[in-house]
């Protein structure tokens, strides 16, 4: 059995009618969430630099860029810019067990392809999205050891190719070749995360661009490696220290990974969300204030310590701060929450926030699961000797604790407002609510770009 064939057969064979309503609803919701986050990303740090770089890679006006009505680019470049914008503020949805941000890559290639070779109906596009998430998240779930490479990019490119194959109804042999070229183009280092550099969203952007290139090369007739997943130099062999793919392959068609995706209620690394909510609970339930605080420790699985346990440093940029729980907790203790506007130069250098952050730490609780986000506990000690505790059993925004419809829409509205397109909030929400009935799915993408649908 060749796992690449199993994954491609699943993607090519998936139909909207086979998806249960929870998976259908999740596809609509998270596509909407992703478009709005991408619009906000048009005003993210480095977004203009990314646009300028991509604009120099060749002329073309095929495809829209979220939140940029004046800009149209060739499909690979548009996918690159959109993917960067979607992930650039750490606000895009995530599949927690896989440690993969599947829609940042997959939605970006589908947005581009819908305008390049469409029209495609909304039903086909949502089905392709679900198929791609099955592949990208499935590869992440198959890993049994901790992150070594940046999985949202390395697994993400395979999900993108599967989604494009389903959307375009590629012949099976061509789709397999394209998956082989996904392996050839796959890359993404965790060093960018360790150093808190904007290379993280650039790696996601490159995966989206690479996926379109992989499909184009295969469609042009170049044969690709066939054992792209499990060969001696295949994806899992190279990028993961340990894996068990058999349960994932067995689950195809029975478990739909799109229904396992989590919102991000805050524009930060997902690993900080449990700690942010716990800090809010310490304030609401116990009256904790910044002035009261002697120390705050968040004891959580090793992934949390690794991803957001870093300390505040002088001259840190937004990418470092979004992955720094001590800074984020300082924001919560002084402002009540964390928002898109909390990563300005003035905020990042605020000596008051730095002083609070110096009292806050993350510790490893020894959990043996390398991908666990919970259970965790926040323990605050106050100046008057009290010890306050909050247990964390689930992450806000996860399937176990989802956003309400109102909370989802408020996040969408705030993202559009940050990107200067609050006026499209109601019409975009209406299009996504009934997305599968659109004859031309690109109408929603043109609207999210700030253009007439």
Phi, psi and omega in degrees: 000131177259113182302328178299320178294319180297316181293317180291320178299320177297313182297313182292331184268352184289137178232150180304320182297337182276348182275130175291161185301322177301323178289321178298314181296320178296322178298316178296311185298313186281337169293316177300310179304316183294318179299316182291319176298321178294324175297314177301326181294344176297338178251019179281159173305137177074358182297321179292324177294320177296317178299316181296319179297312183293328180293341179270004184265008178134146183279155177163155183223035184286320200231148182276157174240131185301131176073010183228081185298336183275351190250130172224140187223162169302155187306311181299322181288321178297317178298321179298310183293316180298318181295319176300312182298323182293321184262351192296336181248015177056038183246359184276155185295162188215146170262103189298310182299330180275341190053052182226137172261087194287326187280338178302318178276308190294313180298324181297319180287326179289323176301314181293314184293328181299326178271330184287314187235009181285193014279147173240142177288157180299324180298315179295321182292318178295323178295318177298321178299312180297321179297317180296320179294322176304319183284308183297310180291325178300317178296323177292318179296329181293337180292137180247000178235169187289164181303131171244320174250169183278093190300326177304331177270314187290318174279329184301322182295328178291320176297322178299313181297318178298319179295316179296321178298318179291317182297316184273355182054051181294149171301148184305315182297321179293318179298320178294319176299318180297321177296325175297321178285336171300318176299317181298328184260356186292141176187161178158119185253142174284353176299326177298323178290316181303320182268356180063048184252153179291005174297340178300302178294334176295322178294321176295318178300318181293326176296319179296313178298318180297326180295317178296319178296318180301315179293318181298319179296317180293317178298328178289349173110006180276123178290140180249168175303135185270330179263060187288341184263313189239008178296170181301338174233031180279180187303303185295323180296320184276319193262344181236137178285334178210145180202158174219098187273339186304313179297327179294314179296322179295330184278348183302131182085347178252319176249128180250110190296336179300329180284353179260001184284149180247143167292159163251111177286342182231148180278066182216171171306136183302329182296343179270350190294318178299321180289324177297312180296322178296322177295318176299321180292323176300323179288314185287321186269332186238359178072021181298137175231165178299323181293329180286336197288127169263315178199155176221124180238130175252112181261118191211171178304159188301331179298323181293313177303316183294320188274323185228016182273004181293163180260160172297138176230153177295137178075015182295149177264176181301323182297321177293315186294324180294342181248023184236100182298321178304318177294316182296320177295324175299320175300314182298317183292337181256333186237352176092339182199186175234127182231176182298333182273009186264016184234032175285165179301321181295317180294317182296333182260005185298115182296331177295317177295321179296323180293319177294317182299330180295345180264002191239140181211163175241135177234151180280125181268004175082011179302131183284347182281116185288348181245010185284141173256335179220165005281159180211168178215137173257128180237118177251138173245134185257166181296333181267013172093002179283151171242121184246136184230143171225123177274142180239112181253342181211154179268131175300130183101349179281166175304332178283343182211069188284161170292145171289167176302319180294320179292320176300313182292325178293321175299315179301313181298315183295324177294315179297321178297318179297327179272003178081018183233037181301334182296339181268004186305305184295311181295325179292317178300321179294318179297318182287330179297328182242030193300321186295344180266001177290135174284329179232100183299334182295345178301320179293325181287323176296321177296317180291342173279349183092018181247169177295135181290000000 
